[in-house]
Amino acid sequence: MNGNKLNGYLKNAFIGAFCLGSISLQAQEVNQLALSLDSAVNFAVKHNRTLINSRFSIDKSSQKLKETISQGLPQISASVDYSNFLGAEAELKLSDMAPPVVIEFNPTSNFKLSATQLVFNGGYYVGIQMSNLAKTLSEQSYIKDEITVKEQVIQAYYMVLASERILETIKENKANAQVIYEKTRNLVNAGLLEQTDEKKLSIMLKSVDNAMKSTERQVEMGYNLLRLQIGLESGEPIVLKSNIDSIAQKCVLLHSIVSPFDINNNMDFKLVSLQGDMAKKQVLLKRASYLPSIVAFYSYTEKLQKPAFDMSPKQVLGFTLTVPIFSSGQRQSQLNQAKIDYSISQNSKDLVFQQLTLQERQLRFTFNNLYEQLSTQKANVEIAKEVLDKMNLKYQQGVVSSLELTSANSEYLNAETTYTSLMLQLLNAELSLRKINSNL
């Protein structure tokens, strides 16, 4: 009876442990972040730290624009002062015959309210335009940063998929090589094959195993890079849902209908154009320094403690006109420097135009070359796989040597690795074409 109870307790404990393990495994699967290529990009746009800082820069430029505008709006300030002359007196003698009149300096206290309003200042209006341009520049810089982050995320995603594809091929190859090695070892033990055949196949198996371990490390490195790019903590579990072969087919189809290159869509060209506009506004700003400035003001003073003798009015209204007359050539030199900077910006714009046009042609040339090479390499993989399968069959029949089988296996792995590498290069080339068109 006691034995039955003990068996029951052990059975319940085992079932409980199994259920807990299943619940834990399900929780890990739920917590695992599954990302397609598009969802990885969208996740990075929200969580990448570089883009978060870029959004802060946009907010800062917006506040800077408000600050510049507020400088031309009414400015109101108030102050309270108190003065104590510590019993000081002054004597006022009206004539030699009359005794002097003693005037005491009583403590005074004033409340003053003042307001100023800019009426005209050329630099102020140009400054608003420049601040608005600076805000636009920060917004365009954010778009460029976003495109760069998207490119980095997609490249990291591609690298992981390519590495996993190579790893899957190596694992399949290792499984087949293991089967052949086991059969060879049995034949060697039976005295039907030489010991050298087993040794050669063991070296082949070891080489495949080393390649698998190296690729596994490369996969893990790719995942870590992807986590960094999308803004995840190191070691957080993720799984990729997209397939590199389907992505490659899609990118080739989309590339065939890509519209002609429009340099006005390129972010580098947009930024250099905006910088040219800023340089032009700097010329206007330096010219505005020749113009007069008019500021209106109003002040109200309430005497909290009046002196014995007081003739100052409570309210004052007026304006101040400031006219620049002579600066010994300083303003002219500043204007000339601004003109030179504008000429430099225009020259830089032309240079960027030429560089981007040449770069886009080179990218198309590279893409077309890689596409042609990929088609050829795909056929090479099929042939290498067919040769390896035949070699496996012939080796089992004793027609070919283990050296020939090892060579065929190496050629197949090299063909598969080269094919995946070309596919990765093709995807990155297509990605660069989309980036230069700001189509990410």
GIJOPE-V672546 format. One record per residue. RES is the residue in one letter. SS is DSSP state (A for helix, B for strand, O for the rest). D_LAST is the distance of its C-alpha to the last C-alpha in Angstrom with 1 decimal. Layout:
res->RES ss->SS d_last->D_LAST
res->RES ss->SS d_last->D_LAST
This chain:
res->M ss->O d_last->72.7
res->N ss->A d_last->71.2
res->G ss->A d_last->69.4
res->N ss->A d_last->67.9
res->K ss->A d_last->66.7
res->L ss->A d_last->65.1
res->N ss->A d_last->63.4
res->G ss->A d_last->62.1
res->Y ss->A d_last->60.8
res->L ss->A d_last->59.0
res->K ss->A d_last->57.5
res->N ss->A d_last->56.2
res->A ss->A d_last->54.8
res->F ss->A d_last->53.0
res->I ss->A d_last->51.6
res->G ss->A d_last->50.5
res->A ss->A d_last->48.8
res->F ss->A d_last->47.0
res->C ss->A d_last->45.8
res->L ss->A d_last->44.6
res->G ss->A d_last->42.7
res->S ss->A d_last->41.1
res->I ss->A d_last->40.1
res->S ss->A d_last->38.7
res->L ss->A d_last->36.7
res->Q ss->A d_last->35.4
res->A ss->A d_last->34.4
res->Q ss->A d_last->32.5
res->E ss->A d_last->30.6
res->V ss->A d_last->29.9
res->N ss->A d_last->28.7
res->Q ss->O d_last->26.4
res->L ss->B d_last->22.7
res->A ss->B d_last->21.2
res->L ss->B d_last->17.5
res->S ss->O d_last->15.4
res->L ss->A d_last->12.0
res->D ss->A d_last->10.4
res->S ss->A d_last->13.3
res->A ss->A d_last->12.9
res->V ss->A d_last->9.5
res->N ss->A d_last->11.1
res->F ss->A d_last->14.2
res->A ss->A d_last->12.9
res->V ss->A d_last->11.6
res->K ss->A d_last->15.3
res->H ss->A d_last->17.2
res->N ss->O d_last->15.9
res->R ss->A d_last->18.7
res->T ss->A d_last->17.0
res->L ss->A d_last->15.0
res->I ss->A d_last->18.3
res->N ss->A d_last->20.0
res->S ss->A d_last->17.6
res->R ss->A d_last->18.4
res->F ss->A d_last->22.0
res->S ss->A d_last->21.7
res->I ss->A d_last->20.7
res->D ss->A d_last->23.7
res->K ss->A d_last->25.9
res->S ss->A d_last->25.1
res->S ss->A d_last->26.0
res->Q ss->A d_last->29.2
res->K ss->A d_last->29.9
res->L ss->A d_last->29.7
res->K ss->A d_last->32.1
res->E ss->A d_last->34.4
res->T ss->A d_last->34.5
res->I ss->A d_last->35.4
res->S ss->A d_last->38.0
res->Q ss->O d_last->39.9
res->G ss->O d_last->41.1
res->L ss->O d_last->42.2
res->P ss->O d_last->45.6
res->Q ss->B d_last->46.4
res->I ss->B d_last->49.2
res->S ss->B d_last->51.0
res->A ss->B d_last->54.2
res->S ss->B d_last->56.6
res->V ss->B d_last->59.9
res->D ss->B d_last->62.4
res->Y ss->B d_last->65.8
res->S ss->B d_last->68.3
res->N ss->O d_last->71.7
res->F ss->O d_last->74.1
res->L ss->O d_last->76.3
res->G ss->O d_last->79.5
res->A ss->O d_last->79.4
res->E ss->B d_last->81.8
res->A ss->B d_last->82.5
res->E ss->B d_last->85.9
res->L ss->B d_last->86.4
res->K ss->O d_last->89.8
res->L ss->O d_last->90.7
res->S ss->O d_last->94.1
res->D ss->O d_last->96.5
res->M ss->O d_last->98.9
res->A ss->O d_last->96.4
res->P ss->O d_last->95.1
res->P ss->O d_last->91.3
res->V ss->B d_last->88.9
res->V ss->B d_last->86.7
res->I ss->B d_last->83.2
res->E ss->B d_last->81.3
res->F ss->O d_last->77.5
res->N ss->O d_last->76.5
res->P ss->O d_last->73.1
res->T ss->B d_last->70.4
res->S ss->B d_last->67.1
res->N ss->B d_last->64.6
res->F ss->B d_last->61.6
res->K ss->B d_last->59.3
res->L ss->B d_last->56.5
res->S ss->B d_last->54.6
res->A ss->B d_last->51.7
res->T ss->B d_last->50.0
res->Q ss->B d_last->47.8
res->L ss->B d_last->46.0
res->V ss->B d_last->47.3
res->F ss->B d_last->45.7
res->N ss->B d_last->43.7
res->G ss->A d_last->41.5
res->G ss->A d_last->39.5
res->Y ss->A d_last->38.7
res->Y ss->A d_last->37.0
res->V ss->A d_last->35.1
res->G ss->A d_last->34.1
res->I ss->A d_last->32.6
res->Q ss->A d_last->30.4
res->M ss->A d_last->29.4
res->S ss->A d_last->28.6
res->N ss->A d_last->26.5
res->L ss->A d_last->24.6
res->A ss->A d_last->24.2
res->K ss->A d_last->22.7
res->T ss->A d_last->20.2
res->L ss->A d_last->19.5
res->S ss->A d_last->19.0
res->E ss->A d_last->16.5
res->Q ss->A d_last->14.5
res->S ss->A d_last->14.9
res->Y ss->A d_last->13.6
res->I ss->A d_last->10.3
res->K ss->A d_last->10.3
res->D ss->A d_last->11.4
res->E ss->A d_last->8.8
res->I ss->A d_last->6.1
res->T ss->A d_last->9.0
res->V ss->A d_last->9.9
res->K ss->A d_last->6.8
res->E ss->A d_last->7.5
res->Q ss->A d_last->11.1
res->V ss->A d_last->11.1
res->I ss->A d_last->9.7
res->Q ss->A d_last->12.2
res->A ss->A d_last->14.9
res->Y ss->A d_last->14.4
res->Y ss->A d_last->14.8
res->M ss->A d_last->17.8
res->V ss->A d_last->19.5
res->L ss->A d_last->19.3
res->A ss->A d_last->20.6
res->S ss->A d_last->23.3
res->E ss->A d_last->24.3
res->R ss->A d_last->24.6
res->I ss->A d_last->26.9
res->L ss->A d_last->28.8
res->E ss->A d_last->29.5
res->T ss->A d_last->30.8
res->I ss->A d_last->33.0
res->K ss->A d_last->34.4
res->E ss->A d_last->35.4
res->N ss->A d_last->36.9
res->K ss->A d_last->38.8
res->A ss->A d_last->40.2
res->N ss->A d_last->41.6
res->A ss->A d_last->42.9
res->Q ss->A d_last->44.6
res->V ss->A d_last->46.4
res->I ss->A d_last->47.6
res->Y ss->A d_last->48.7
res->E ss->A d_last->50.7
res->K ss->A d_last->52.4
res->T ss->A d_last->53.2
res->R ss->A d_last->54.6
res->N ss->A d_last->56.8
res->L ss->A d_last->58.1
res->V ss->A d_last->58.8
res->N ss->A d_last->60.7
res->A ss->O d_last->62.7
res->G ss->O d_last->63.5
res->L ss->O d_last->61.8
res->L ss->O d_last->59.2
res->E ss->O d_last->59.4
res->Q ss->A d_last->58.1
res->T ss->A d_last->55.9
res->D ss->A d_last->53.8
res->E ss->A d_last->53.0
res->K ss->A d_last->52.2
res->K ss->A d_last->49.8
res->L ss->A d_last->48.0
res->S ss->A d_last->47.9
res->I ss->A d_last->46.3
res->M ss->A d_last->43.6
res->L ss->A d_last->43.1
res->K ss->A d_last->42.8
res->S ss->A d_last->40.3
res->V ss->A d_last->38.1
res->D ss->A d_last->38.5
res->N ss->A d_last->37.5
res->A ss->A d_last->34.4
res->M ss->A d_last->33.6
res->K ss->A d_last->34.1
res->S ss->A d_last->32.0
res->T ss->A d_last->29.1
res->E ss->A d_last->29.6
res->R ss->A d_last->29.4
res->Q ss->A d_last->26.2
res->V ss->A d_last->24.7
res->E ss->A d_last->25.9
res->M ss->A d_last->24.5
res->G ss->A d_last->21.0
res->Y ss->A d_last->21.4
res->N ss->A d_last->22.5
res->L ss->A d_last->19.6
res->L ss->A d_last->17.2
res->R ss->A d_last->19.5
res->L ss->A d_last->19.3
res->Q ss->A d_last->15.5
res->I ss->A d_last->15.3
res->G ss->O d_last->18.5
res->L ss->O d_last->21.1
res->E ss->O d_last->24.7
res->S ss->O d_last->25.9
res->G ss->O d_last->27.4
res->E ss->O d_last->26.0
res->P ss->O d_last->26.0
res->I ss->B d_last->22.8
res->V ss->B d_last->22.4
res->L ss->B d_last->19.4
res->K ss->O d_last->19.5
res->S ss->O d_last->17.3
res->N ss->O d_last->18.9
res->I ss->A d_last->17.9
res->D ss->A d_last->19.8
res->S ss->A d_last->18.3
res->I ss->A d_last->14.7
res->A ss->A d_last->16.1
res->Q ss->A d_last->17.7
res->K ss->A d_last->14.8
res->C ss->A d_last->12.6
res->V ss->A d_last->15.7
res->L ss->A d_last->16.3
res->L ss->A d_last->12.9
res->H ss->A d_last->13.4
res->S ss->O d_last->16.8
res->I ss->O d_last->15.7
res->V ss->O d_last->13.1
res->S ss->O d_last->14.3
res->P ss->O d_last->15.9
res->F ss->O d_last->14.4
res->D ss->O d_last->14.7
res->I ss->A d_last->15.2
res->N ss->A d_last->15.4
res->N ss->A d_last->11.7
res->N ss->O d_last->11.4
res->M ss->A d_last->11.6
res->D ss->A d_last->14.4
res->F ss->A d_last->16.3
res->K ss->A d_last->16.0
res->L ss->A d_last->17.3
res->V ss->A d_last->20.1
res->S ss->A d_last->21.0
res->L ss->A d_last->21.4
res->Q ss->A d_last->23.5
res->G ss->A d_last->25.6
res->D ss->A d_last->26.2
res->M ss->A d_last->27.3
res->A ss->A d_last->29.6
res->K ss->A d_last->31.1
res->K ss->A d_last->31.8
res->Q ss->A d_last->33.5
res->V ss->A d_last->35.9
res->L ss->A d_last->36.6
res->L ss->A d_last->37.2
res->K ss->A d_last->39.8
res->R ss->A d_last->41.5
res->A ss->A d_last->41.8
res->S ss->O d_last->43.8
res->Y ss->O d_last->46.6
res->L ss->O d_last->46.9
res->P ss->O d_last->49.2
res->S ss->B d_last->48.2
res->I ss->B d_last->50.0
res->V ss->B d_last->50.1
res->A ss->B d_last->52.3
res->F ss->B d_last->53.8
res->Y ss->B d_last->56.1
res->S ss->B d_last->58.0
res->Y ss->B d_last->60.3
res->T ss->B d_last->62.7
res->E ss->B d_last->64.9
res->K ss->B d_last->67.8
res->L ss->B d_last->68.0
res->Q ss->B d_last->71.0
res->K ss->O d_last->72.7
res->P ss->O d_last->74.7
res->A ss->O d_last->78.3
res->F ss->O d_last->77.5
res->D ss->O d_last->74.3
res->M ss->O d_last->73.4
res->S ss->O d_last->69.6
res->P ss->O d_last->68.0
res->K ss->O d_last->65.7
res->Q ss->B d_last->63.1
res->V ss->B d_last->61.6
res->L ss->B d_last->59.3
res->G ss->B d_last->58.1
res->F ss->B d_last->55.4
res->T ss->B d_last->54.6
res->L ss->B d_last->53.9
res->T ss->B d_last->52.5
res->V ss->O d_last->52.7
res->P ss->O d_last->51.4
res->I ss->O d_last->54.3
res->F ss->O d_last->54.2
res->S ss->O d_last->51.9
res->S ss->O d_last->53.3
res->G ss->O d_last->50.3
res->Q ss->A d_last->47.8
res->R ss->A d_last->45.8
res->Q ss->A d_last->45.8
res->S ss->A d_last->44.6
res->Q ss->A d_last->41.7
res->L ss->A d_last->40.9
res->N ss->A d_last->41.0
res->Q ss->A d_last->38.7
res->A ss->A d_last->36.1
res->K ss->A d_last->36.5
res->I ss->A d_last->36.0
res->D ss->A d_last->32.8
res->Y ss->A d_last->31.5
res->S ss->A d_last->32.5
res->I ss->A d_last->30.7
res->S ss->A d_last->27.5
res->Q ss->A d_last->27.8
res->N ss->A d_last->28.5
res->S ss->A d_last->25.5
res->K ss->A d_last->23.3
res->D ss->A d_last->24.9
res->L ss->A d_last->24.4
res->V ss->A d_last->20.7
res->F ss->A d_last->20.5
res->Q ss->A d_last->22.5
res->Q ss->A d_last->20.6
res->L ss->A d_last->17.1
res->T ss->A d_last->18.8
res->L ss->A d_last->20.5
res->Q ss->A d_last->17.5
res->E ss->A d_last->15.5
res->R ss->A d_last->18.8
res->Q ss->A d_last->19.2
res->L ss->A d_last->15.9
res->R ss->A d_last->16.8
res->F ss->A d_last->20.3
res->T ss->A d_last->19.3
res->F ss->A d_last->17.2
res->N ss->A d_last->20.2
res->N ss->A d_last->22.6
res->L ss->A d_last->21.0
res->Y ss->A d_last->20.8
res->E ss->A d_last->24.5
res->Q ss->A d_last->25.4
res->L ss->A d_last->23.8
res->S ss->A d_last->25.9
res->T ss->A d_last->29.0
res->Q ss->A d_last->28.4
res->K ss->A d_last->28.1
res->A ss->A d_last->31.5
res->N ss->A d_last->32.8
res->V ss->A d_last->31.8
res->E ss->A d_last->33.7
res->I ss->A d_last->36.7
res->A ss->A d_last->36.7
res->K ss->A d_last->36.7
res->E ss->A d_last->39.4
res->V ss->A d_last->41.5
res->L ss->A d_last->41.1
res->D ss->A d_last->42.3
res->K ss->A d_last->45.2
res->M ss->A d_last->46.1
res->N ss->A d_last->46.1
res->L ss->A d_last->48.5
res->K ss->A d_last->50.7
res->Y ss->A d_last->50.9
res->Q ss->A d_last->52.1
res->Q ss->A d_last->54.7
res->G ss->O d_last->55.7
res->V ss->O d_last->54.8
res->V ss->O d_last->52.3
res->S ss->O d_last->52.4
res->S ss->A d_last->50.2
res->L ss->A d_last->49.0
res->E ss->A d_last->47.7
res->L ss->A d_last->45.9
res->T ss->A d_last->44.4
res->S ss->A d_last->43.1
res->A ss->A d_last->41.6
res->N ss->A d_last->39.9
res->S ss->A d_last->38.4
res->E ss->A d_last->37.2
res->Y ss->A d_last->35.5
res->L ss->A d_last->33.7
res->N ss->A d_last->32.7
res->A ss->A d_last->31.5
res->E ss->A d_last->29.3
res->T ss->A d_last->27.9
res->T ss->A d_last->27.2
res->Y ss->A d_last->25.5
res->T ss->A d_last->23.2
res->S ss->A d_last->22.5
res->L ss->A d_last->21.7
res->M ss->A d_last->19.4
res->L ss->A d_last->17.5
res->Q ss->A d_last->17.5
res->L ss->A d_last->16.3
res->L ss->A d_last->13.3
res->N ss->A d_last->12.5
res->A ss->A d_last->13.3
res->E ss->A d_last->11.0
res->L ss->A d_last->8.1
res->S ss->A d_last->9.6
res->L ss->A d_last->9.8
res->R ss->A d_last->6.2
res->K ss->A d_last->6.1
res->I ss->A d_last->9.3
res->N ss->O d_last->8.3
res->S ss->O d_last->5.9
res->N ss->O d_last->3.8
res->L ss->O d_last->0.0
